[in-house]
């Protein structure tokens, strides 16, 4: 499920929540191409995270199959933390804390 953030305007830095006629509502700058590039970047990140996340979880499943409950939970927590680290750029904007 894609998580879209609102990219900042390249001119004034205001978050582009709505873009009437492809312009920034704060400064009036043309932002259509910029927003399209940001959406493509988000899509690429989401695809990479999905592939890497699936590989990590399958690896945890295969390697952690003989582990006990506590060790298995720890292995899944480490795999989840790795996926979250890779996905930070998707969930947070450039100015938000990571």
C-alpha angles and dihedrals in degrees: 000000000000119000110205123198126197108253118219120252109262090224107042104010094236114145111259100227093149127014112198109202090349093296133118108258091216103049104007095238118155106255105164096104092041093052091046090054091048092051091049090050091051091050092051091049092049092051093049092046091049093052096043092042092052091048092048094049092047088050091051090048093050097040096038097046094107097042126110123248097270094045091046092051090049091051092051091047091054091047091048092049090052091052091047090051091052091047098048092105090057097049099041131046123230094266097042121093116261 
